[in-house]
Amino acid sequence: MSDSDGSSPTDDPRPDGDGVSGDDPGPGQEPEDTDSTGERSARLPAETPMDNLPVVPSSKPPAASLEAVRDERQILPPKHEPAPTDLSEHPHRPSVFDALRQSRTTLVEVGQVAQRLSSFAPGLADARKVVRHAVFSFAAGLTLALMVTLVFAGGTLRLALGVLAGTCATALAVFGALRLVSKFAERQGARALPGPSWLWVGAVVTVAATATAGFTFSVWEVTKPATARRTQEPFEPDASNSAAPLASSSAGRADAKMKRGVHIGLERGVLYAPPAFESLDGQFDLVIHFHGNVQLIEQSVAAAKLNALVAVYNFGDGAGQYSKPLRGPYVFDRMLATIEARAKSRLGLRNAQVRRIALSAWSAGFASLSRILSSRSRLALVDAVLLMDGPHATFAPMSETEVYPPSLENFAAFARRAMSGHKLMVVTHSAIETEGYPSTTQTVDALLKQLGIARQPVDPNAASPPPVDLKVAKMAFPSGERNWLRYVTKAQKKDLIIYGCAGNGKGDHIAHLAQMSVTVLPLLRERWKE
């Protein structure tokens, strides 16, 4: 870089190179300055306190020495930076965190970014404050109304309202947080902050959105039991099956003040008390069903006149969704404890305690039963296993046809106890073919092979169960695919009963659940008959 007159700051302005100019004042002369007319004028006072000090010879090096020093400085590194011996040994790779540590911003800049993100639309910005306040009051009122409506809505409408309420609440929360940040920055001034401004604004937006989403989800969970009571009540019991205590009951019965014909919410499930349920001392039998329409299962139990409470759980689609929630060794224990507590506090059954359990599953729900049978947690209470179009297994390694025996071990162990009469196990399965995993037919064939039992053909017209007259069961079938079950094979040894059914369609699959009131539940009722 050069000055305006073309000279370089490193050039020596003295002509003789020895450090002394021909116009320099000699010893004892006073330095002079040149004014605008070219005349020299003294700028220092005639005598200063420094004049009485002894003259010390100048230590300023000559120009040649200065050039050498400059060259040396160009070669040698600065004193505060030690020269690395080998740059390849310790390479420096700057990271994003290094850049964030080195960058700085101010509270004012953060407020400016927040101000830009929360700016009003041009038309709204020019309106009066009363108009803006009315708009935001309407948005806040709409969000509150949507959340209150969650208490009364159910099904798909409840899901849509929940998403809409969460979106509105999150938008309002983010907008309000950005406005608060901009106002706060105006009052606090230019306070220095580490990191870029977008990082702080992003953190504010994330916290606001997360907090609002958590609040919305909490409202969703809190209103779920109320929604279940209002929207999923299966049917009103008739006069003969009133929700009031039985006529023969007395004040000493545990079910004297019990609610019947209704259900209450459980964690990811519901607990149902059939209209004819009764318990003298508080002990009760329990059917725990996995996967299926809640109303269909509840009405099927009531139609089968089974004196038991019913817990229904739906975890999603696919066997994996039903296996994960029950992986812990004490999950089943906690599930039973919750059911007993709800039966006592919400249904009004005094001294509620589980006596016997029937594990029931349709389709993918078999995976939950497999987990429970392997947990050994209160397993002595499990008296029956009911599988409708199940179970499934896995293929052996390097095979696409052979079922892997360990994948059936839990069901095989329970089946052996049923073969001795100590337990009840009923299985119905279709002829639906599958890809990538064994079908129910292949799985049951492998199970029978392990148990040493053979199938026997049966007459479909004589052995098949009758159709059901429940409206909810008829509506469960797809249009034009109402195919009632047709038994074609049967394998039985004592209390192990397996029915093979015809059919390879969607309606054939649904029939196993739709007809449970005339297939598996009557066998359970006979076993639990008092």
C-alpha positions as CSV (number, residue, x, y, z in Angstrom):
1,M,0.0,0.0,0.0
2,S,1.4,3.5,-0.9
3,D,0.7,7.1,0.2
4,S,-0.9,9.6,-2.1
5,D,2.5,11.0,-3.2
6,G,3.6,7.5,-4.4
7,S,6.2,6.9,-1.7
8,S,6.2,3.7,0.3
9,P,6.1,3.6,4.1
10,T,9.1,1.4,4.0
11,D,11.2,3.7,1.8
12,D,13.8,5.8,3.6
13,P,13.1,9.5,2.9
14,R,16.7,10.5,3.6
15,P,19.0,10.8,0.6
16,D,22.2,9.7,2.1
17,G,21.2,6.5,3.7
18,D,23.2,7.0,6.9
19,G,20.2,8.1,8.8
20,V,21.1,11.8,8.8
21,S,19.4,14.3,6.4
22,G,21.3,17.3,5.0
23,D,18.5,19.6,6.4
24,D,18.5,18.0,9.9
25,P,19.4,20.4,12.7
26,G,22.9,20.0,14.1
27,P,23.8,19.5,17.7
28,G,22.5,22.2,19.9
29,Q,20.0,23.5,17.3
30,E,16.3,23.4,17.9
31,P,14.0,21.5,15.5
32,E,11.9,23.6,13.3
33,D,8.7,23.0,11.4
34,T,7.8,24.5,8.1
35,D,4.6,26.6,7.8
36,S,2.4,27.1,4.8
37,T,4.8,29.9,3.4
38,G,7.8,27.6,3.4
39,E,9.4,29.4,6.3
40,R,10.6,27.5,9.3
41,S,9.1,28.3,12.7
42,A,9.9,26.9,16.1
43,R,7.1,24.8,17.6
44,L,8.8,23.8,20.9
45,P,9.3,26.1,23.9
46,A,12.8,27.6,24.3
47,E,13.5,25.2,27.2
48,T,11.9,22.0,28.3
49,P,12.6,19.8,31.3
50,M,14.2,17.3,28.9
51,D,17.0,19.7,27.9
52,N,18.9,19.2,31.1
53,L,19.2,15.5,30.6
54,P,22.6,14.2,29.4
55,V,22.8,13.5,25.7
56,V,22.6,9.7,25.0
57,P,23.9,8.5,21.6
58,S,21.1,7.3,19.4
59,S,20.6,3.5,19.2
60,K,18.6,3.8,16.0
61,P,20.1,1.4,13.5
62,P,21.1,2.6,10.1
63,A,18.8,2.1,7.1
64,A,20.7,-0.9,5.9
65,S,20.2,-2.6,9.2
66,L,16.5,-1.7,9.1
67,E,16.2,-3.4,5.7
68,A,17.9,-6.5,7.2
69,V,15.5,-6.5,10.1
70,R,12.5,-6.3,7.8
71,D,13.8,-9.2,5.7
72,E,14.3,-11.2,8.8
73,R,10.8,-10.5,10.1
74,Q,9.4,-11.7,6.8
75,I,11.2,-15.0,7.3
76,L,10.8,-15.6,11.0
77,P,7.3,-16.2,12.5
78,P,6.0,-13.9,15.2
79,K,7.3,-14.5,18.7
80,H,3.9,-15.4,20.1
81,E,3.4,-18.1,17.4
82,P,6.0,-20.9,17.7
83,A,7.0,-22.2,14.3
84,P,5.7,-25.7,13.7
85,T,8.3,-28.3,12.9
86,D,6.0,-30.1,10.4
87,L,2.6,-28.8,9.3
88,S,1.5,-32.2,8.1
89,E,1.9,-33.6,11.7
90,H,-0.7,-31.4,13.3
91,P,-3.2,-30.2,10.6
92,H,-5.9,-27.8,11.8
93,R,-9.3,-28.4,10.6
94,P,-11.8,-25.7,11.6
95,S,-15.2,-27.1,12.6
96,V,-18.7,-25.6,12.8
97,F,-18.3,-25.3,16.6
98,D,-15.1,-23.3,16.1
99,A,-16.9,-20.9,13.9
100,L,-19.7,-20.6,16.4
101,R,-17.3,-19.8,19.2
102,Q,-15.5,-17.2,17.2
103,S,-18.7,-15.5,15.9
104,R,-20.4,-12.8,17.9
105,T,-23.6,-11.0,17.7
106,T,-25.6,-8.4,19.8
107,L,-29.0,-8.5,21.4
108,V,-30.1,-5.7,19.0
109,E,-29.2,-7.9,16.0
110,V,-31.2,-10.8,17.4
111,G,-34.1,-8.5,18.0
112,Q,-33.9,-7.3,14.4
113,V,-34.0,-10.8,13.0
114,A,-37.0,-11.6,15.3
115,Q,-38.7,-8.4,14.2
116,R,-38.3,-9.3,10.5
117,L,-39.7,-12.8,11.1
118,S,-42.7,-11.5,13.0
119,S,-43.6,-8.5,10.8
120,F,-47.2,-8.0,9.9
121,A,-48.5,-8.2,6.4
122,P,-48.4,-4.8,4.6
123,G,-52.2,-4.3,4.8
124,L,-52.3,-5.3,8.5
125,A,-49.3,-3.3,9.5
126,D,-51.1,0.0,8.5
127,A,-54.3,-0.9,10.3
128,R,-55.1,0.3,13.7
129,K,-54.1,-1.6,16.8
130,V,-57.6,-2.4,17.6
131,V,-57.9,-4.4,14.3
132,R,-54.7,-6.3,14.9
133,H,-55.8,-7.1,18.4
134,A,-59.1,-8.4,17.1
135,V,-57.3,-10.7,14.7
136,F,-55.0,-12.2,17.3
137,S,-57.9,-12.5,19.8
138,F,-59.9,-14.4,17.2
139,A,-56.9,-16.7,16.6
140,A,-56.4,-17.4,20.3
141,G,-60.1,-18.0,20.8
142,L,-60.2,-20.4,17.9
143,T,-57.3,-22.4,19.4
144,L,-59.0,-22.6,22.8
145,A,-62.3,-23.6,21.2
146,L,-60.5,-26.4,19.3
147,M,-58.9,-27.8,22.4
148,V,-62.1,-27.7,24.3
149,T,-63.8,-29.5,21.4
150,L,-61.4,-32.4,21.8
151,V,-63.3,-33.4,24.9
152,F,-66.4,-34.1,22.8
153,A,-65.0,-35.2,19.5
154,G,-63.9,-38.7,18.6
155,G,-62.4,-40.8,15.8
156,T,-61.0,-39.1,12.7
157,L,-62.7,-35.8,13.7
158,R,-60.8,-35.8,17.0
159,L,-57.5,-36.4,15.2
160,A,-58.2,-33.5,12.7
161,L,-59.2,-31.1,15.5
162,G,-56.1,-32.1,17.5
163,V,-53.8,-31.4,14.5
164,L,-55.5,-28.1,13.8
165,A,-55.4,-27.0,17.4
166,G,-51.8,-27.8,17.7
167,T,-50.9,-25.9,14.5
168,C,-52.8,-22.8,15.6
169,A,-51.3,-22.9,19.1
170,T,-47.8,-23.4,17.8
171,A,-48.1,-20.5,15.3
172,L,-49.4,-18.1,18.0
173,A,-46.7,-19.2,20.5
174,V,-43.9,-18.8,17.9
175,F,-45.2,-15.4,16.8
176,G,-45.6,-14.2,20.4
177,A,-42.1,-15.4,21.3
178,L,-40.5,-13.5,18.4
179,R,-42.4,-10.3,19.3
180,L,-41.2,-10.6,22.9
181,V,-37.6,-11.1,21.8
182,S,-37.7,-8.0,19.6
183,K,-39.3,-5.9,22.5
184,F,-36.8,-7.2,25.0
185,A,-33.8,-6.4,22.7
186,E,-35.0,-2.8,22.3
187,R,-35.0,-2.3,26.0
188,Q,-31.7,-4.1,26.8
189,G,-29.5,-2.4,24.2
190,A,-26.5,-3.7,22.4
191,R,-25.4,-6.5,24.7
192,A,-22.9,-8.9,23.2
193,L,-23.8,-12.6,22.7
194,P,-21.8,-15.5,21.5
195,G,-22.8,-17.1,18.2
196,P,-24.7,-15.8,15.2
197,S,-28.1,-14.1,15.6
198,W,-30.0,-16.9,13.7
199,L,-28.9,-19.4,16.3
200,W,-30.5,-17.5,19.1
201,V,-33.7,-16.8,17.1
202,G,-33.8,-20.5,16.1
203,A,-33.5,-21.6,19.8
204,V,-36.4,-19.3,20.8
205,V,-38.6,-20.7,18.0
206,T,-37.7,-24.3,18.9
207,V,-38.5,-23.8,22.6
208,A,-41.8,-22.1,21.9
209,A,-42.9,-24.7,19.3
210,T,-41.8,-27.7,21.6
211,A,-43.5,-26.3,24.6
212,T,-46.8,-25.7,22.7
213,A,-46.7,-29.1,21.1
214,G,-46.2,-30.7,24.6
215,F,-49.1,-28.7,26.0
216,T,-51.4,-29.7,23.1
217,F,-50.4,-33.4,23.5
218,S,-51.1,-33.1,27.2
219,V,-54.6,-31.8,26.5
220,W,-55.1,-34.7,24.0
221,E,-54.1,-37.3,26.6
222,V,-56.2,-35.7,29.4
223,T,-59.3,-35.6,27.3
224,K,-58.9,-39.1,26.0
225,P,-60.8,-40.9,28.8
226,A,-63.7,-38.5,28.5
227,T,-63.8,-39.0,24.8
228,A,-63.8,-42.7,25.2
229,R,-66.8,-42.6,27.5
230,R,-68.8,-40.2,25.1
231,T,-67.9,-41.5,21.7
232,Q,-67.1,-45.2,22.0
233,E,-69.8,-46.5,24.3
234,P,-70.9,-49.6,22.5
235,F,-74.6,-49.7,23.2
236,E,-77.2,-48.9,25.8
237,P,-78.1,-52.0,27.9
238,D,-81.7,-52.9,27.9
239,A,-83.9,-53.1,31.0
240,S,-82.9,-56.7,31.7
241,N,-79.2,-55.8,31.6
242,S,-79.3,-52.5,33.4
243,A,-76.2,-50.7,34.6
244,A,-77.7,-50.7,38.1
245,P,-76.7,-53.4,40.6
246,L,-78.3,-56.8,40.1
247,A,-81.6,-57.4,41.8
248,S,-80.2,-60.2,43.9
249,S,-77.3,-58.1,45.1
250,S,-77.1,-56.7,48.6
251,A,-75.0,-54.1,50.3
252,G,-72.4,-56.7,51.2
253,R,-71.6,-57.6,47.6
254,A,-68.4,-56.2,46.0
255,D,-70.4,-55.3,42.9
256,A,-73.3,-53.6,44.7
257,K,-72.5,-50.2,43.3
258,M,-70.7,-51.2,40.2
259,K,-71.2,-49.6,36.7
260,R,-72.0,-52.1,33.9
261,G,-72.5,-51.8,30.2
262,V,-69.8,-49.1,30.0
263,H,-66.1,-48.9,29.5
264,I,-63.3,-46.7,30.8
265,G,-60.0,-45.6,29.5
266,L,-56.7,-47.4,30.0
267,E,-53.3,-46.6,28.9
268,R,-53.6,-47.2,25.1
269,G,-56.7,-49.3,25.7
270,V,-60.1,-49.5,27.3
271,L,-61.7,-51.6,30.1
272,Y,-65.2,-52.9,29.6
273,A,-67.8,-54.3,32.0
274,P,-70.5,-56.4,30.3
275,P,-74.1,-55.7,31.3
276,A,-74.5,-59.1,33.0
277,F,-71.1,-59.0,34.8
278,E,-71.2,-59.9,38.5
279,S,-68.7,-60.5,41.3
280,L,-69.5,-61.4,44.8
281,D,-66.1,-60.8,46.5
282,G,-64.3,-58.6,44.0
283,Q,-62.4,-61.3,42.2
284,F,-63.1,-61.3,38.4
285,D,-62.0,-63.2,35.3
286,L,-60.4,-61.0,32.6
287,V,-60.2,-61.2,28.8
288,I,-57.3,-59.2,27.4
289,H,-57.6,-58.8,23.6
290,F,-55.0,-57.3,21.3
291,H,-55.9,-55.8,17.9
292,G,-59.4,-55.3,16.7
293,N,-62.5,-53.0,16.7
294,V,-63.3,-52.2,20.3
295,Q,-67.1,-52.2,19.9
296,L,-67.0,-55.5,18.0
297,I,-65.0,-57.2,20.8
298,E,-67.1,-55.7,23.6
299,Q,-70.4,-56.8,22.0
300,S,-69.0,-60.2,21.1
301,V,-68.2,-60.8,24.8
302,A,-71.7,-59.6,25.9
303,A,-73.3,-61.8,23.2
304,A,-71.4,-64.8,24.4
305,K,-72.7,-64.2,27.9
306,L,-69.1,-64.4,29.3
307,N,-68.9,-63.2,32.9
308,A,-65.6,-61.4,32.7
309,L,-64.2,-57.9,32.3
310,V,-62.6,-57.1,28.9
311,A,-59.5,-55.1,28.2
312,V,-58.9,-54.1,24.6
313,Y,-55.5,-52.8,23.3
314,N,-54.7,-51.5,19.9
315,F,-51.1,-50.6,19.3
316,G,-51.1,-50.1,15.5
317,D,-50.6,-52.2,12.4
318,G,-48.0,-55.0,12.1
319,A,-46.6,-57.5,14.5
320,G,-43.7,-55.2,15.5
321,Q,-46.1,-52.6,16.9
322,Y,-47.6,-55.3,19.2
323,S,-44.2,-56.7,20.3
324,K,-42.4,-53.5,21.4
325,P,-44.8,-52.3,24.1
326,L,-44.5,-55.6,26.0
327,R,-40.8,-56.2,25.9
328,G,-40.1,-55.3,29.5
329,P,-40.2,-58.2,32.1
330,Y,-42.7,-56.3,34.3
331,V,-44.9,-54.6,31.7
332,F,-47.6,-57.3,32.0
333,D,-47.5,-57.0,35.8
334,R,-48.1,-53.2,35.5
335,M,-50.9,-53.8,33.0
336,L,-52.7,-56.0,35.4
337,A,-52.2,-53.6,38.3
338,T,-53.7,-50.8,36.3
339,I,-56.7,-52.9,35.3
340,E,-57.4,-53.8,38.9
341,A,-57.0,-50.2,40.1
342,R,-59.4,-48.9,37.4
343,A,-61.9,-51.6,38.0
344,K,-62.0,-50.5,41.7
345,S,-61.9,-46.7,41.3
346,R,-63.7,-46.1,38.0
347,L,-66.1,-49.1,37.7
348,G,-66.9,-49.3,41.4
349,L,-65.9,-52.9,42.0
350,R,-64.7,-53.2,45.6
351,N,-61.6,-55.4,46.4
352,A,-61.1,-55.8,42.6
353,Q,-58.6,-58.6,41.9
354,V,-57.9,-60.6,38.8
355,R,-58.7,-64.4,39.2
356,R,-58.1,-65.9,35.7
357,I,-56.9,-64.4,32.4
358,A,-57.6,-65.3,28.8
359,L,-55.2,-63.8,26.3
360,S,-57.0,-63.1,23.0
361,A,-55.6,-61.8,19.7
362,W,-56.6,-61.3,16.1
363,S,-54.0,-61.1,13.3
364,A,-50.9,-59.1,14.3
365,G,-52.0,-59.1,17.9
366,F,-50.4,-62.5,18.3
367,A,-47.0,-60.8,18.9
368,S,-48.2,-59.3,22.2
369,L,-49.3,-62.8,23.4
370,S,-45.9,-64.2,22.5
371,R,-44.2,-61.5,24.6
372,I,-46.5,-62.1,27.6
373,L,-46.0,-65.9,27.5
374,S,-42.3,-65.4,27.6
375,S,-42.3,-62.9,30.5
376,R,-43.2,-65.3,33.3
377,S,-44.8,-62.2,35.0
378,R,-48.0,-63.4,36.8
379,L,-48.1,-66.1,34.1
380,A,-49.9,-68.5,36.5
381,L,-53.0,-66.4,36.1
382,V,-53.1,-67.0,32.3
383,D,-55.7,-69.8,31.9
384,A,-56.5,-69.6,28.2
385,V,-55.0,-68.4,24.9
386,L,-57.4,-67.6,22.0
387,L,-55.8,-66.9,18.6
388,M,-57.9,-65.8,15.6
389,D,-56.1,-66.1,12.3
390,G,-52.9,-66.5,14.0
391,P,-50.1,-67.0,14.9
392,H,-47.3,-66.2,12.6
393,A,-43.6,-67.2,12.9
394,T,-40.3,-66.6,11.0
395,F,-38.5,-68.7,8.4
396,A,-35.3,-70.6,9.3
397,P,-32.0,-69.0,8.3
398,M,-31.3,-69.5,4.6
399,S,-34.8,-70.9,3.9
400,E,-38.0,-69.6,2.5
401,T,-40.2,-72.6,3.3
402,E,-39.1,-74.0,6.7
403,V,-40.5,-72.4,9.8
404,Y,-37.9,-71.6,12.5
405,P,-38.9,-73.7,15.5
406,P,-37.6,-71.3,18.2
407,S,-40.0,-68.6,16.9
408,L,-42.9,-70.9,18.0
409,E,-41.5,-72.0,21.4
410,N,-43.7,-69.8,23.5
411,F,-46.9,-71.0,21.9
412,A,-45.7,-74.6,21.8
413,A,-45.0,-74.6,25.6
414,F,-48.5,-73.3,26.3
415,A,-50.1,-75.8,23.8
416,R,-48.4,-78.7,25.7
417,R,-50.1,-77.6,28.9
418,A,-53.4,-77.4,27.1
419,M,-52.9,-80.9,25.7
420,S,-52.6,-82.1,29.3
421,G,-55.9,-80.3,30.3
422,H,-54.3,-77.7,32.5
423,K,-54.9,-74.8,30.1
424,L,-57.2,-73.9,27.2
425,M,-55.8,-73.0,23.7
426,V,-58.1,-72.4,20.7
427,V,-56.7,-71.4,17.3
428,T,-58.6,-70.5,14.1
429,H,-56.7,-69.7,10.9
430,S,-57.4,-69.0,7.3
431,A,-55.7,-70.1,4.1
432,I,-54.3,-66.6,3.2
433,E,-50.9,-66.7,1.6
434,T,-48.1,-64.4,2.7
435,E,-44.7,-63.2,1.4
436,G,-41.5,-62.9,3.4
437,Y,-42.9,-64.7,6.4
438,P,-44.8,-67.9,7.1
439,S,-48.6,-67.8,6.7
440,T,-50.8,-68.9,9.5
441,T,-51.3,-72.2,7.7
442,Q,-47.5,-72.8,7.6
443,T,-47.1,-71.7,11.1
444,V,-49.8,-73.9,12.5
445,D,-48.5,-76.9,10.5
446,A,-45.1,-76.4,12.1
447,L,-46.7,-76.1,15.5
448,L,-48.6,-79.3,15.1
449,K,-45.5,-81.1,13.9
450,Q,-43.7,-80.1,17.1
451,L,-46.6,-81.3,19.2
452,G,-47.0,-84.6,17.2
453,I,-50.7,-83.9,16.3
454,A,-52.3,-84.4,12.9
455,R,-55.1,-82.5,11.3
456,Q,-58.4,-84.2,10.5
457,P,-60.7,-83.1,7.6
458,V,-64.2,-82.0,8.6
459,D,-67.5,-81.4,6.8
460,P,-67.7,-77.6,6.3
461,N,-71.5,-77.7,6.3
462,A,-71.8,-79.5,9.6
463,A,-68.8,-78.2,11.5
464,S,-68.6,-74.5,10.5
465,P,-69.9,-71.9,13.1
466,P,-73.1,-70.0,12.4
467,P,-73.2,-66.4,11.2
468,V,-73.6,-63.7,13.8
469,D,-76.4,-61.2,14.0
470,L,-74.4,-58.3,15.5
471,K,-74.7,-55.2,13.4
472,V,-71.1,-54.1,14.2
473,A,-69.8,-57.5,13.0
474,K,-71.7,-57.3,9.7
475,M,-70.4,-53.7,9.1
476,A,-66.8,-54.9,9.7
477,F,-66.6,-56.6,6.3
478,P,-65.6,-54.8,3.2
479,S,-68.4,-54.2,0.7
480,G,-69.3,-57.5,-1.1
481,E,-66.8,-59.6,0.9
482,R,-68.9,-60.9,3.8
483,N,-67.5,-64.4,3.9
484,W,-68.5,-66.4,7.0
485,L,-66.0,-69.0,8.4
486,R,-66.0,-72.4,6.8
487,Y,-64.1,-75.1,8.8
488,V,-62.2,-77.6,6.7
489,T,-59.8,-79.2,9.2
490,K,-59.6,-79.8,12.9
491,A,-56.8,-80.9,15.3
492,Q,-57.6,-81.5,18.9
493,K,-56.1,-83.1,21.9
494,K,-58.0,-82.4,25.2
495,D,-58.1,-78.6,25.6
496,L,-56.0,-77.8,22.5
497,I,-58.3,-77.1,19.6
498,I,-57.2,-75.9,16.2
499,Y,-59.6,-75.1,13.3
500,G,-58.3,-74.7,9.7
501,C,-60.6,-72.5,7.6
502,A,-61.0,-72.0,3.8
503,G,-60.7,-68.6,2.2
504,N,-57.8,-66.4,0.9
505,G,-59.5,-62.9,0.9
506,K,-59.8,-59.9,3.1
507,G,-63.3,-60.9,4.1
508,D,-62.1,-64.4,5.1
509,H,-59.5,-62.8,7.4
510,I,-62.0,-60.4,9.1
511,A,-64.5,-63.3,9.7
512,H,-62.2,-64.7,12.4
513,L,-62.7,-61.6,14.5
514,A,-66.4,-61.0,13.5
515,Q,-67.4,-64.5,14.6
516,M,-65.4,-64.7,17.8
517,S,-68.7,-64.8,19.8
518,V,-69.6,-68.2,18.2
519,T,-66.1,-69.7,17.8
520,V,-63.6,-69.1,20.6
521,L,-65.6,-67.4,23.3
522,P,-68.2,-70.2,23.9
523,L,-65.4,-72.6,24.6
524,L,-63.9,-70.1,27.1
525,R,-67.4,-69.7,28.7
526,E,-67.7,-73.4,29.2
527,R,-64.3,-73.6,30.9
528,W,-65.0,-70.7,33.2
529,K,-68.6,-71.7,34.0
530,E,-69.2,-71.5,37.7
